[in-house]
Amino acid sequence: MSDLDQAFADAQENVKKLTSRPANDELLRLYALYKQGSKGDVEGKRPGRLDMVNRAKYDAWAKLTGTSSADAKQGYVDLVARLTQGTSSAG
């Protein structure tokens, strides 16, 4: 396992330990970076307009189309680190 893959795995564990819920835009960014880093470009049909949650997730992921897996993983690691620092300094 590469250092980046290990950091990505660690970030997935750390995000579960956040003491406060991130803002919706941060949650969408986390989702998109995770999916791009682990699955690659978005596939399938865009959910209908009545399925607002899954449509927002799809759109967030689609914005990262063409982003390399390594760049997405690094972005995820960096965002989790920023969110983790934000929650620990608030106490």
PDB file of N, CA, C and O in Angstrom:
ATOM      1  N   MET A   1       0.853  -1.192   0.000  1.00  0.00           N
ATOM      2  CA  MET A   1       0.000   0.000   0.000  1.00  0.00           C
ATOM      3  C   MET A   1       0.892   1.247   0.000  1.00  0.00           C
ATOM      4  O   MET A   1       1.820   1.369   0.800  1.00  0.00           O
ATOM      5  N   SER A   2       0.588   2.153  -0.909  1.00  0.00           N
ATOM      6  CA  SER A   2       1.381   3.376  -0.995  1.00  0.00           C
ATOM      7  C   SER A   2       1.072   4.292   0.187  1.00  0.00           C
ATOM      8  O   SER A   2       0.082   4.107   0.895  1.00  0.00           O
ATOM      9  N   ASP A   3       1.933   5.273   0.382  1.00  0.00           N
ATOM     10  CA  ASP A   3       1.706   6.244   1.453  1.00  0.00           C
ATOM     11  C   ASP A   3       0.378   6.979   1.248  1.00  0.00           C
ATOM     12  O   ASP A   3      -0.353   7.230   2.207  1.00  0.00           O
ATOM     13  N   LEU A   4       0.071   7.322  -0.008  1.00  0.00           N
ATOM     14  CA  LEU A   4      -1.173   8.021  -0.293  1.00  0.00           C
ATOM     15  C   LEU A   4      -2.376   7.129   0.005  1.00  0.00           C
ATOM     16  O   LEU A   4      -3.363   7.587   0.581  1.00  0.00           O
ATOM     17  N   ASP A   5      -2.295   5.856  -0.387  1.00  0.00           N
ATOM     18  CA  ASP A   5      -3.393   4.933  -0.108  1.00  0.00           C
ATOM     19  C   ASP A   5      -3.598   4.767   1.397  1.00  0.00           C
ATOM     20  O   ASP A   5      -4.732   4.666   1.866  1.00  0.00           O
ATOM     21  N   GLN A   6      -2.513   4.741   2.141  1.00  0.00           N
ATOM     22  CA  GLN A   6      -2.623   4.626   3.601  1.00  0.00           C
ATOM     23  C   GLN A   6      -3.231   5.893   4.200  1.00  0.00           C
ATOM     24  O   GLN A   6      -4.076   5.823   5.092  1.00  0.00           O
ATOM     25  N   ALA A   7      -2.797   7.039   3.705  1.00  0.00           N
ATOM     26  CA  ALA A   7      -3.348   8.305   4.192  1.00  0.00           C
ATOM     27  C   ALA A   7      -4.840   8.398   3.852  1.00  0.00           C
ATOM     28  O   ALA A   7      -5.630   8.898   4.652  1.00  0.00           O
ATOM     29  N   PHE A   8      -5.220   7.917   2.670  1.00  0.00           N
ATOM     30  CA  PHE A   8      -6.623   7.909   2.242  1.00  0.00           C
ATOM     31  C   PHE A   8      -7.447   7.009   3.177  1.00  0.00           C
ATOM     32  O   PHE A   8      -8.540   7.384   3.602  1.00  0.00           O
ATOM     33  N   ALA A   9      -6.923   5.839   3.489  1.00  0.00           N
ATOM     34  CA  ALA A   9      -7.599   4.913   4.408  1.00  0.00           C
ATOM     35  C   ALA A   9      -7.712   5.532   5.806  1.00  0.00           C
ATOM     36  O   ALA A   9      -8.755   5.435   6.453  1.00  0.00           O
ATOM     37  N   ASP A  10      -6.641   6.161   6.256  1.00  0.00           N
ATOM     38  CA  ASP A  10      -6.656   6.812   7.578  1.00  0.00           C
ATOM     39  C   ASP A  10      -7.697   7.946   7.612  1.00  0.00           C
ATOM     40  O   ASP A  10      -8.409   8.117   8.601  1.00  0.00           O
ATOM     41  N   ALA A  11      -7.770   8.711   6.521  1.00  0.00           N
ATOM     42  CA  ALA A  11      -8.722   9.817   6.454  1.00  0.00           C
ATOM     43  C   ALA A  11     -10.155   9.303   6.510  1.00  0.00           C
ATOM     44  O   ALA A  11     -11.029   9.947   7.092  1.00  0.00           O
ATOM     45  N   GLN A  12     -10.395   8.134   5.900  1.00  0.00           N
ATOM     46  CA  GLN A  12     -11.737   7.545   5.943  1.00  0.00           C
ATOM     47  C   GLN A  12     -12.126   7.195   7.383  1.00  0.00           C
ATOM     48  O   GLN A  12     -13.293   7.306   7.758  1.00  0.00           O
ATOM     49  N   GLU A  13     -11.162   6.781   8.171  1.00  0.00           N
ATOM     50  CA  GLU A  13     -11.435   6.495   9.586  1.00  0.00           C
ATOM     51  C   GLU A  13     -11.597   7.796  10.380  1.00  0.00           C
ATOM     52  O   GLU A  13     -12.480   7.908  11.231  1.00  0.00           O
ATOM     53  N   ASN A  14     -10.747   8.763  10.095  1.00  0.00           N
ATOM     54  CA  ASN A  14     -10.785  10.037  10.830  1.00  0.00           C
ATOM     55  C   ASN A  14     -12.080  10.805  10.590  1.00  0.00           C
ATOM     56  O   ASN A  14     -12.569  11.487  11.490  1.00  0.00           O
ATOM     57  N   VAL A  15     -12.639  10.701   9.386  1.00  0.00           N
ATOM     58  CA  VAL A  15     -13.861  11.446   9.088  1.00  0.00           C
ATOM     59  C   VAL A  15     -15.019  10.925   9.948  1.00  0.00           C
ATOM     60  O   VAL A  15     -15.949  11.671  10.252  1.00  0.00           O
ATOM     61  N   LYS A  16     -14.965   9.677  10.330  1.00  0.00           N
ATOM     62  CA  LYS A  16     -16.009   9.096  11.189  1.00  0.00           C
ATOM     63  C   LYS A  16     -15.930   9.625  12.618  1.00  0.00           C
ATOM     64  O   LYS A  16     -16.889   9.504  13.381  1.00  0.00           O
ATOM     65  N   LYS A  17     -14.803  10.204  12.977  1.00  0.00           N
ATOM     66  CA  LYS A  17     -14.571  10.676  14.343  1.00  0.00           C
ATOM     67  C   LYS A  17     -14.804  12.176  14.517  1.00  0.00           C
ATOM     68  O   LYS A  17     -14.571  12.720  15.596  1.00  0.00           O
ATOM     69  N   LEU A  18     -15.264  12.846  13.457  1.00  0.00           N
ATOM     70  CA  LEU A  18     -15.519  14.282  13.570  1.00  0.00           C
ATOM     71  C   LEU A  18     -16.561  14.524  14.643  1.00  0.00           C
ATOM     72  O   LEU A  18     -17.562  13.812  14.723  1.00  0.00           O
ATOM     73  N   THR A  19     -16.322  15.532  15.465  1.00  0.00           N
ATOM     74  CA  THR A  19     -17.237  15.810  16.568  1.00  0.00           C
ATOM     75  C   THR A  19     -18.401  16.695  16.152  1.00  0.00           C
ATOM     76  O   THR A  19     -19.416  16.749  16.846  1.00  0.00           O
ATOM     77  N   SER A  20     -18.266  17.393  15.024  1.00  0.00           N
ATOM     78  CA  SER A  20     -19.382  18.195  14.524  1.00  0.00           C
ATOM     79  C   SER A  20     -19.594  17.864  13.042  1.00  0.00           C
ATOM     80  O   SER A  20     -18.663  17.504  12.321  1.00  0.00           O
ATOM     81  N   ARG A  21     -20.833  17.999  12.624  1.00  0.00           N
ATOM     82  CA  ARG A  21     -21.193  17.670  11.246  1.00  0.00           C
ATOM     83  C   ARG A  21     -20.684  18.774  10.319  1.00  0.00           C
ATOM     84  O   ARG A  21     -20.950  19.954  10.551  1.00  0.00           O
ATOM     85  N   PRO A  22     -19.955  18.394   9.274  1.00  0.00           N
ATOM     86  CA  PRO A  22     -19.506  19.404   8.313  1.00  0.00           C
ATOM     87  C   PRO A  22     -20.690  20.039   7.596  1.00  0.00           C
ATOM     88  O   PRO A  22     -21.787  19.483   7.569  1.00  0.00           O
ATOM     89  N   ALA A  23     -20.456  21.192   7.026  1.00  0.00           N
ATOM     90  CA  ALA A  23     -21.482  21.874   6.235  1.00  0.00           C
ATOM     91  C   ALA A  23     -21.833  21.015   5.018  1.00  0.00           C
ATOM     92  O   ALA A  23     -21.045  20.163   4.607  1.00  0.00           O
ATOM     93  N   ASN A  24     -23.002  21.240   4.452  1.00  0.00           N
ATOM     94  CA  ASN A  24     -23.454  20.440   3.312  1.00  0.00           C
ATOM     95  C   ASN A  24     -22.482  20.477   2.143  1.00  0.00           C
ATOM     96  O   ASN A  24     -22.245  19.448   1.509  1.00  0.00           O
ATOM     97  N   ASP A  25     -21.909  21.650   1.841  1.00  0.00           N
ATOM     98  CA  ASP A  25     -20.970  21.729   0.729  1.00  0.00           C
ATOM     99  C   ASP A  25     -19.706  20.922   1.017  1.00  0.00           C
ATOM    100  O   ASP A  25     -19.120  20.344   0.101  1.00  0.00           O
ATOM    101  N   GLU A  26     -19.282  20.878   2.280  1.00  0.00           N
ATOM    102  CA  GLU A  26     -18.122  20.064   2.647  1.00  0.00           C
ATOM    103  C   GLU A  26     -18.454  18.578   2.562  1.00  0.00           C
ATOM    104  O   GLU A  26     -17.619  17.778   2.138  1.00  0.00           O
ATOM    105  N   LEU A  27     -19.667  18.206   2.963  1.00  0.00           N
ATOM    106  CA  LEU A  27     -20.084  16.807   2.855  1.00  0.00           C
ATOM    107  C   LEU A  27     -20.120  16.358   1.392  1.00  0.00           C
ATOM    108  O   LEU A  27     -19.687  15.253   1.065  1.00  0.00           O
ATOM    109  N   LEU A  28     -20.632  17.213   0.528  1.00  0.00           N
ATOM    110  CA  LEU A  28     -20.661  16.881  -0.894  1.00  0.00           C
ATOM    111  C   LEU A  28     -19.254  16.770  -1.460  1.00  0.00           C
ATOM    112  O   LEU A  28     -18.971  15.892  -2.276  1.00  0.00           O
ATOM    113  N   ARG A  29     -18.383  17.654  -1.027  1.00  0.00           N
ATOM    114  CA  ARG A  29     -16.987  17.610  -1.495  1.00  0.00           C
ATOM    115  C   ARG A  29     -16.311  16.326  -1.016  1.00  0.00           C
ATOM    116  O   ARG A  29     -15.601  15.677  -1.785  1.00  0.00           O
ATOM    117  N   LEU A  30     -16.525  15.955   0.248  1.00  0.00           N
ATOM    118  CA  LEU A  30     -15.982  14.701   0.771  1.00  0.00           C
ATOM    119  C   LEU A  30     -16.474  13.518  -0.048  1.00  0.00           C
ATOM    120  O   LEU A  30     -15.692  12.652  -0.438  1.00  0.00           O
ATOM    121  N   TYR A  31     -17.772  13.489  -0.305  1.00  0.00           N
ATOM    122  CA  TYR A  31     -18.370  12.400  -1.069  1.00  0.00           C
ATOM    123  C   TYR A  31     -17.739  12.316  -2.459  1.00  0.00           C
ATOM    124  O   TYR A  31     -17.318  11.246  -2.899  1.00  0.00           O
ATOM    125  N   ALA A  32     -17.680  13.449  -3.136  1.00  0.00           N
ATOM    126  CA  ALA A  32     -17.171  13.478  -4.505  1.00  0.00           C
ATOM    127  C   ALA A  32     -15.702  13.058  -4.564  1.00  0.00           C
ATOM    128  O   ALA A  32     -15.313  12.267  -5.422  1.00  0.00           O
ATOM    129  N   LEU A  33     -14.897  13.584  -3.660  1.00  0.00           N
ATOM    130  CA  LEU A  33     -13.476  13.223  -3.652  1.00  0.00           C
ATOM    131  C   LEU A  33     -13.283  11.744  -3.330  1.00  0.00           C
ATOM    132  O   LEU A  33     -12.433  11.081  -3.925  1.00  0.00           O
ATOM    133  N   TYR A  34     -14.074  11.230  -2.387  1.00  0.00           N
ATOM    134  CA  TYR A  34     -13.987   9.810  -2.044  1.00  0.00           C
ATOM    135  C   TYR A  34     -14.345   8.942  -3.253  1.00  0.00           C
ATOM    136  O   TYR A  34     -13.618   8.007  -3.588  1.00  0.00           O
ATOM    137  N   LYS A  35     -15.458   9.252  -3.900  1.00  0.00           N
ATOM    138  CA  LYS A  35     -15.903   8.449  -5.038  1.00  0.00           C
ATOM    139  C   LYS A  35     -14.910   8.543  -6.200  1.00  0.00           C
ATOM    140  O   LYS A  35     -14.601   7.537  -6.838  1.00  0.00           O
ATOM    141  N   GLN A  36     -14.410   9.757  -6.472  1.00  0.00           N
ATOM    142  CA  GLN A  36     -13.458   9.925  -7.569  1.00  0.00           C
ATOM    143  C   GLN A  36     -12.164   9.178  -7.260  1.00  0.00           C
ATOM    144  O   GLN A  36     -11.571   8.560  -8.144  1.00  0.00           O
ATOM    145  N   GLY A  37     -11.731   9.238  -6.003  1.00  0.00           N
ATOM    146  CA  GLY A  37     -10.493   8.565  -5.618  1.00  0.00           C
ATOM    147  C   GLY A  37     -10.612   7.057  -5.603  1.00  0.00           C
ATOM    148  O   GLY A  37      -9.639   6.357  -5.883  1.00  0.00           O
ATOM    149  N   SER A  38     -11.784   6.545  -5.281  1.00  0.00           N
ATOM    150  CA  SER A  38     -11.940   5.094  -5.162  1.00  0.00           C
ATOM    151  C   SER A  38     -12.567   4.442  -6.388  1.00  0.00           C
ATOM    152  O   SER A  38     -12.296   3.272  -6.661  1.00  0.00           O
ATOM    153  N   LYS A  39     -13.404   5.172  -7.138  1.00  0.00           N
ATOM    154  CA  LYS A  39     -14.123   4.573  -8.270  1.00  0.00           C
ATOM    155  C   LYS A  39     -13.760   5.171  -9.624  1.00  0.00           C
ATOM    156  O   LYS A  39     -13.950   4.524 -10.654  1.00  0.00           O
ATOM    157  N   GLY A  40     -13.240   6.396  -9.636  1.00  0.00           N
ATOM    158  CA  GLY A  40     -12.962   7.066 -10.900  1.00  0.00           C
ATOM    159  C   GLY A  40     -14.130   7.948 -11.300  1.00  0.00           C
ATOM    160  O   GLY A  40     -14.945   8.334 -10.462  1.00  0.00           O
ATOM    161  N   ASP A  41     -14.206   8.268 -12.596  1.00  0.00           N
ATOM    162  CA  ASP A  41     -15.233   9.178 -13.096  1.00  0.00           C
ATOM    163  C   ASP A  41     -16.640   8.635 -12.852  1.00  0.00           C
ATOM    164  O   ASP A  41     -16.868   7.425 -12.844  1.00  0.00           O
ATOM    165  N   VAL A  42     -17.566   9.553 -12.656  1.00  0.00           N
ATOM    166  CA  VAL A  42     -18.961   9.207 -12.408  1.00  0.00           C
ATOM    167  C   VAL A  42     -19.530   8.433 -13.598  1.00  0.00           C
ATOM    168  O   VAL A  42     -19.187   8.694 -14.751  1.00  0.00           O
ATOM    169  N   GLU A  43     -20.402   7.481 -13.291  1.00  0.00           N
ATOM    170  CA  GLU A  43     -21.059   6.689 -14.333  1.00  0.00           C
ATOM    171  C   GLU A  43     -22.551   6.664 -14.064  1.00  0.00           C
ATOM    172  O   GLU A  43     -22.999   6.989 -12.964  1.00  0.00           O
ATOM    173  N   GLY A  44     -23.307   6.280 -15.061  1.00  0.00           N
ATOM    174  CA  GLY A  44     -24.738   6.133 -14.894  1.00  0.00           C
ATOM    175  C   GLY A  44     -25.483   7.418 -15.183  1.00  0.00           C
ATOM    176  O   GLY A  44     -24.898   8.460 -15.480  1.00  0.00           O
ATOM    177  N   LYS A  45     -26.803   7.303 -15.084  1.00  0.00           N
ATOM    178  CA  LYS A  45     -27.663   8.443 -15.352  1.00  0.00           C
ATOM    179  C   LYS A  45     -27.747   9.362 -14.153  1.00  0.00           C
ATOM    180  O   LYS A  45     -27.687   8.929 -13.003  1.00  0.00           O
ATOM    181  N   ARG A  46     -27.887  10.638 -14.451  1.00  0.00           N
ATOM    182  CA  ARG A  46     -28.091  11.641 -13.401  1.00  0.00           C
ATOM    183  C   ARG A  46     -29.475  11.425 -12.803  1.00  0.00           C
ATOM    184  O   ARG A  46     -30.451  11.303 -13.543  1.00  0.00           O
ATOM    185  N   PRO A  47     -29.579  11.374 -11.477  1.00  0.00           N
ATOM    186  CA  PRO A  47     -30.891  11.194 -10.849  1.00  0.00           C
ATOM    187  C   PRO A  47     -31.856  12.320 -11.227  1.00  0.00           C
ATOM    188  O   PRO A  47     -31.442  13.436 -11.543  1.00  0.00           O
ATOM    189  N   GLY A  48     -33.123  12.006 -11.188  1.00  0.00           N
ATOM    190  CA  GLY A  48     -34.157  12.979 -11.535  1.00  0.00           C
ATOM    191  C   GLY A  48     -34.213  14.138 -10.554  1.00  0.00           C
ATOM    192  O   GLY A  48     -33.657  14.068  -9.458  1.00  0.00           O
ATOM    193  N   ARG A  49     -34.881  15.189 -10.957  1.00  0.00           N
ATOM    194  CA  ARG A  49     -34.884  16.402 -10.134  1.00  0.00           C
ATOM    195  C   ARG A  49     -35.627  16.242  -8.816  1.00  0.00           C
ATOM    196  O   ARG A  49     -35.433  17.053  -7.910  1.00  0.00           O
ATOM    197  N   LEU A  50     -36.465  15.233  -8.677  1.00  0.00           N
ATOM    198  CA  LEU A  50     -37.154  15.011  -7.411  1.00  0.00           C
ATOM    199  C   LEU A  50     -36.268  14.299  -6.393  1.00  0.00           C
ATOM    200  O   LEU A  50     -36.553  14.312  -5.195  1.00  0.00           O
ATOM    201  N   ASP A  51     -35.202  13.685  -6.870  1.00  0.00           N
ATOM    202  CA  ASP A  51     -34.241  12.994  -5.988  1.00  0.00           C
ATOM    203  C   ASP A  51     -33.090  13.959  -5.723  1.00  0.00           C
ATOM    204  O   ASP A  51     -31.975  13.772  -6.210  1.00  0.00           O
ATOM    205  N   MET A  52     -33.386  14.992  -4.941  1.00  0.00           N
ATOM    206  CA  MET A  52     -32.446  16.107  -4.781  1.00  0.00           C
ATOM    207  C   MET A  52     -31.122  15.703  -4.136  1.00  0.00           C
ATOM    208  O   MET A  52     -30.068  16.195  -4.539  1.00  0.00           O
ATOM    209  N   VAL A  53     -31.162  14.822  -3.147  1.00  0.00           N
ATOM    210  CA  VAL A  53     -29.938  14.439  -2.445  1.00  0.00           C
ATOM    211  C   VAL A  53     -28.994  13.703  -3.385  1.00  0.00           C
ATOM    212  O   VAL A  53     -27.827  14.071  -3.513  1.00  0.00           O
ATOM    213  N   ASN A  54     -29.500  12.662  -4.044  1.00  0.00           N
ATOM    214  CA  ASN A  54     -28.635  11.892  -4.939  1.00  0.00           C
ATOM    215  C   ASN A  54     -28.230  12.691  -6.169  1.00  0.00           C
ATOM    216  O   ASN A  54     -27.158  12.470  -6.733  1.00  0.00           O
ATOM    217  N   ARG A  55     -29.078  13.610  -6.580  1.00  0.00           N
ATOM    218  CA  ARG A  55     -28.722  14.472  -7.704  1.00  0.00           C
ATOM    219  C   ARG A  55     -27.558  15.392  -7.314  1.00  0.00           C
ATOM    220  O   ARG A  55     -26.636  15.595  -8.103  1.00  0.00           O
ATOM    221  N   ALA A  56     -27.603  15.941  -6.106  1.00  0.00           N
ATOM    222  CA  ALA A  56     -26.508  16.804  -5.634  1.00  0.00           C
ATOM    223  C   ALA A  56     -25.208  16.009  -5.524  1.00  0.00           C
ATOM    224  O   ALA A  56     -24.140  16.501  -5.887  1.00  0.00           O
ATOM    225  N   LYS A  57     -25.304  14.781  -5.022  1.00  0.00           N
ATOM    226  CA  LYS A  57     -24.112  13.932  -4.930  1.00  0.00           C
ATOM    227  C   LYS A  57     -23.547  13.646  -6.318  1.00  0.00           C
ATOM    228  O   LYS A  57     -22.341  13.750  -6.543  1.00  0.00           O
ATOM    229  N   TYR A  58     -24.426  13.287  -7.236  1.00  0.00           N
ATOM    230  CA  TYR A  58     -24.004  12.993  -8.610  1.00  0.00           C
ATOM    231  C   TYR A  58     -23.305  14.208  -9.225  1.00  0.00           C
ATOM    232  O   TYR A  58     -22.233  14.089  -9.820  1.00  0.00           O
ATOM    233  N   ASP A  59     -23.930  15.373  -9.070  1.00  0.00           N
ATOM    234  CA  ASP A  59     -23.372  16.598  -9.653  1.00  0.00           C
ATOM    235  C   ASP A  59     -22.009  16.934  -9.049  1.00  0.00           C
ATOM    236  O   ASP A  59     -21.096  17.344  -9.765  1.00  0.00           O
ATOM    237  N   ALA A  60     -21.872  16.762  -7.741  1.00  0.00           N
ATOM    238  CA  ALA A  60     -20.591  17.045  -7.083  1.00  0.00           C
ATOM    239  C   ALA A  60     -19.504  16.118  -7.624  1.00  0.00           C
ATOM    240  O   ALA A  60     -18.383  16.549  -7.894  1.00  0.00           O
ATOM    241  N   TRP A  61     -19.850  14.846  -7.778  1.00  0.00           N
ATOM    242  CA  TRP A  61     -18.896  13.874  -8.297  1.00  0.00           C
ATOM    243  C   TRP A  61     -18.578  14.173  -9.760  1.00  0.00           C
ATOM    244  O   TRP A  61     -17.419  14.098 -10.169  1.00  0.00           O
ATOM    245  N   ALA A  62     -19.592  14.508 -10.547  1.00  0.00           N
ATOM    246  CA  ALA A  62     -19.396  14.780 -11.969  1.00  0.00           C
ATOM    247  C   ALA A  62     -18.451  15.965 -12.196  1.00  0.00           C
ATOM    248  O   ALA A  62     -17.737  16.005 -13.198  1.00  0.00           O
ATOM    249  N   LYS A  63     -18.444  16.922 -11.275  1.00  0.00           N
ATOM    250  CA  LYS A  63     -17.536  18.074 -11.403  1.00  0.00           C
ATOM    251  C   LYS A  63     -16.072  17.648 -11.371  1.00  0.00           C
ATOM    252  O   LYS A  63     -15.203  18.379 -11.848  1.00  0.00           O
ATOM    253  N   LEU A  64     -15.793  16.476 -10.814  1.00  0.00           N
ATOM    254  CA  LEU A  64     -14.414  15.998 -10.706  1.00  0.00           C
ATOM    255  C   LEU A  64     -14.009  15.090 -11.865  1.00  0.00           C
ATOM    256  O   LEU A  64     -12.915  14.525 -11.851  1.00  0.00           O
ATOM    257  N   THR A  65     -14.867  14.944 -12.855  1.00  0.00           N
ATOM    258  CA  THR A  65     -14.553  14.101 -14.008  1.00  0.00           C
ATOM    259  C   THR A  65     -13.206  14.512 -14.594  1.00  0.00           C
ATOM    260  O   THR A  65     -12.953  15.690 -14.845  1.00  0.00           O
ATOM    261  N   GLY A  66     -12.361  13.527 -14.804  1.00  0.00           N
ATOM    262  CA  GLY A  66     -11.029  13.771 -15.347  1.00  0.00           C
ATOM    263  C   GLY A  66      -9.961  13.955 -14.284  1.00  0.00           C
ATOM    264  O   GLY A  66      -8.772  13.937 -14.599  1.00  0.00           O
ATOM    265  N   THR A  67     -10.361  14.131 -13.033  1.00  0.00           N
ATOM    266  CA  THR A  67      -9.400  14.252 -11.940  1.00  0.00           C
ATOM    267  C   THR A  67      -8.794  12.877 -11.678  1.00  0.00           C
ATOM    268  O   THR A  67      -9.512  11.880 -11.602  1.00  0.00           O
ATOM    269  N   SER A  68      -7.487  12.830 -11.541  1.00  0.00           N
ATOM    270  CA  SER A  68      -6.838  11.539 -11.300  1.00  0.00           C
ATOM    271  C   SER A  68      -7.216  11.001  -9.921  1.00  0.00           C
ATOM    272  O   SER A  68      -7.581  11.752  -9.018  1.00  0.00           O
ATOM    273  N   SER A  69      -7.117   9.696  -9.789  1.00  0.00           N
ATOM    274  CA  SER A  69      -7.398   9.050  -8.513  1.00  0.00           C
ATOM    275  C   SER A  69      -6.481   9.598  -7.424  1.00  0.00           C
ATOM    276  O   SER A  69      -6.924   9.846  -6.302  1.00  0.00           O
ATOM    277  N   ALA A  70      -5.216   9.785  -7.751  1.00  0.00           N
ATOM    278  CA  ALA A  70      -4.246  10.281  -6.775  1.00  0.00           C
ATOM    279  C   ALA A  70      -4.596  11.699  -6.321  1.00  0.00           C
ATOM    280  O   ALA A  70      -4.522  12.006  -5.131  1.00  0.00           O
ATOM    281  N   ASP A  71      -4.976  12.562  -7.261  1.00  0.00           N
ATOM    282  CA  ASP A  71      -5.342  13.938  -6.901  1.00  0.00           C
ATOM    283  C   ASP A  71      -6.600  13.963  -6.041  1.00  0.00           C
ATOM    284  O   ASP A  71      -6.689  14.742  -5.091  1.00  0.00           O
ATOM    285  N   ALA A  72      -7.574  13.115  -6.368  1.00  0.00           N
ATOM    286  CA  ALA A  72      -8.807  13.058  -5.589  1.00  0.00           C
ATOM    287  C   ALA A  72      -8.525  12.535  -4.180  1.00  0.00           C
ATOM    288  O   ALA A  72      -9.046  13.068  -3.200  1.00  0.00           O
ATOM    289  N   LYS A  73      -7.707  11.501  -4.084  1.00  0.00           N
ATOM    290  CA  LYS A  73      -7.360  10.958  -2.766  1.00  0.00           C
ATOM    291  C   LYS A  73      -6.646  12.007  -1.925  1.00  0.00           C
ATOM    292  O   LYS A  73      -6.935  12.157  -0.738  1.00  0.00           O
ATOM    293  N   GLN A  74      -5.712  12.736  -2.539  1.00  0.00           N
ATOM    294  CA  GLN A  74      -4.984  13.769  -1.807  1.00  0.00           C
ATOM    295  C   GLN A  74      -5.932  14.876  -1.374  1.00  0.00           C
ATOM    296  O   GLN A  74      -5.821  15.380  -0.257  1.00  0.00           O
ATOM    297  N   GLY A  75      -6.862  15.262  -2.238  1.00  0.00           N
ATOM    298  CA  GLY A  75      -7.845  16.267  -1.881  1.00  0.00           C
ATOM    299  C   GLY A  75      -8.708  15.825  -0.710  1.00  0.00           C
ATOM    300  O   GLY A  75      -9.023  16.622   0.174  1.00  0.00           O
ATOM    301  N   TYR A  76      -9.086  14.557  -0.706  1.00  0.00           N
ATOM    302  CA  TYR A  76      -9.882  14.004   0.384  1.00  0.00           C
ATOM    303  C   TYR A  76      -9.099  14.040   1.691  1.00  0.00           C
ATOM    304  O   TYR A  76      -9.615  14.466   2.725  1.00  0.00           O
ATOM    305  N   VAL A  77      -7.846  13.589   1.632  1.00  0.00           N
ATOM    306  CA  VAL A  77      -6.978  13.593   2.824  1.00  0.00           C
ATOM    307  C   VAL A  77      -6.829  15.011   3.363  1.00  0.00           C
ATOM    308  O   VAL A  77      -6.933  15.235   4.569  1.00  0.00           O
ATOM    309  N   ASP A  78      -6.585  15.965   2.474  1.00  0.00           N
ATOM    310  CA  ASP A  78      -6.399  17.362   2.887  1.00  0.00           C
ATOM    311  C   ASP A  78      -7.672  17.938   3.506  1.00  0.00           C
ATOM    312  O   ASP A  78      -7.611  18.644   4.513  1.00  0.00           O
ATOM    313  N   LEU A  79      -8.826  17.637   2.904  1.00  0.00           N
ATOM    314  CA  LEU A  79     -10.088  18.158   3.427  1.00  0.00           C
ATOM    315  C   LEU A  79     -10.405  17.557   4.793  1.00  0.00           C
ATOM    316  O   LEU A  79     -10.838  18.275   5.694  1.00  0.00           O
ATOM    317  N   VAL A  80     -10.198  16.265   4.960  1.00  0.00           N
ATOM    318  CA  VAL A  80     -10.442  15.626   6.260  1.00  0.00           C
ATOM    319  C   VAL A  80      -9.508  16.218   7.307  1.00  0.00           C
ATOM    320  O   VAL A  80      -9.925  16.474   8.437  1.00  0.00           O
ATOM    321  N   ALA A  81      -8.249  16.438   6.943  1.00  0.00           N
ATOM    322  CA  ALA A  81      -7.297  17.028   7.890  1.00  0.00           C
ATOM    323  C   ALA A  81      -7.761  18.424   8.313  1.00  0.00           C
ATOM    324  O   ALA A  81      -7.686  18.778   9.490  1.00  0.00           O
ATOM    325  N   ARG A  82      -8.240  19.213   7.349  1.00  0.00           N
ATOM    326  CA  ARG A  82      -8.729  20.557   7.666  1.00  0.00           C
ATOM    327  C   ARG A  82      -9.958  20.500   8.568  1.00  0.00           C
ATOM    328  O   ARG A  82     -10.065  21.272   9.521  1.00  0.00           O
ATOM    329  N   LEU A  83     -10.879  19.595   8.274  1.00  0.00           N
ATOM    330  CA  LEU A  83     -12.083  19.455   9.092  1.00  0.00           C
ATOM    331  C   LEU A  83     -11.744  18.951  10.494  1.00  0.00           C
ATOM    332  O   LEU A  83     -12.350  19.377  11.477  1.00  0.00           O
ATOM    333  N   THR A  84     -10.783  18.054  10.579  1.00  0.00           N
ATOM    334  CA  THR A  84     -10.367  17.520  11.873  1.00  0.00           C
ATOM    335  C   THR A  84      -9.728  18.607  12.721  1.00  0.00           C
ATOM    336  O   THR A  84      -9.987  18.694  13.921  1.00  0.00           O
ATOM    337  N   GLN A  85      -8.893  19.436  12.105  1.00  0.00           N
ATOM    338  CA  GLN A  85      -8.258  20.529  12.840  1.00  0.00           C
ATOM    339  C   GLN A  85      -9.296  21.537  13.305  1.00  0.00           C
ATOM    340  O   GLN A  85      -9.197  22.083  14.404  1.00  0.00           O
ATOM    341  N   GLY A  86     -10.279  21.777  12.473  1.00  0.00           N
ATOM    342  CA  GLY A  86     -11.335  22.727  12.819  1.00  0.00           C
ATOM    343  C   GLY A  86     -12.154  22.288  14.015  1.00  0.00           C
ATOM    344  O   GLY A  86     -12.589  23.120  14.811  1.00  0.00           O
ATOM    345  N   THR A  87     -12.374  20.961  14.152  1.00  0.00           N
ATOM    346  CA  THR A  87     -13.178  20.485  15.266  1.00  0.00           C
ATOM    347  C   THR A  87     -12.363  20.403  16.558  1.00  0.00           C
ATOM    348  O   THR A  87     -12.897  20.605  17.648  1.00  0.00           O
ATOM    349  N   SER A  88     -11.075  20.108  16.430  1.00  0.00           N
ATOM    350  CA  SER A  88     -10.278  19.967  17.655  1.00  0.00           C
ATOM    351  C   SER A  88      -9.949  21.327  18.271  1.00  0.00           C
ATOM    352  O   SER A  88      -9.774  21.427  19.485  1.00  0.00           O
ATOM    353  N   SER A  89      -9.864  22.376  17.446  1.00  0.00           N
ATOM    354  CA  SER A  89      -9.534  23.697  17.987  1.00  0.00           C
ATOM    355  C   SER A  89     -10.768  24.399  18.556  1.00  0.00           C
ATOM    356  O   SER A  89     -10.648  25.391  19.275  1.00  0.00           O
ATOM    357  N   ALA A  90     -11.946  23.880  18.231  1.00  0.00           N
ATOM    358  CA  ALA A  90     -13.183  24.517  18.709  1.00  0.00           C
ATOM    359  C   ALA A  90     -13.446  24.211  20.178  1.00  0.00           C
ATOM    360  O   ALA A  90     -14.252  24.889  20.815  1.00  0.00           O
ATOM    361  N   GLY A  91     -12.785  23.209  20.717  1.00  0.00           N
ATOM    362  CA  GLY A  91     -13.067  22.815  22.084  1.00  0.00           C
ATOM    363  C   GLY A  91     -12.253  23.581  23.032  1.00  0.00           C
ATOM    364  O   GLY A  91     -12.360  23.379  24.242  1.00  0.00           O
TER     365      GLY A  91
END
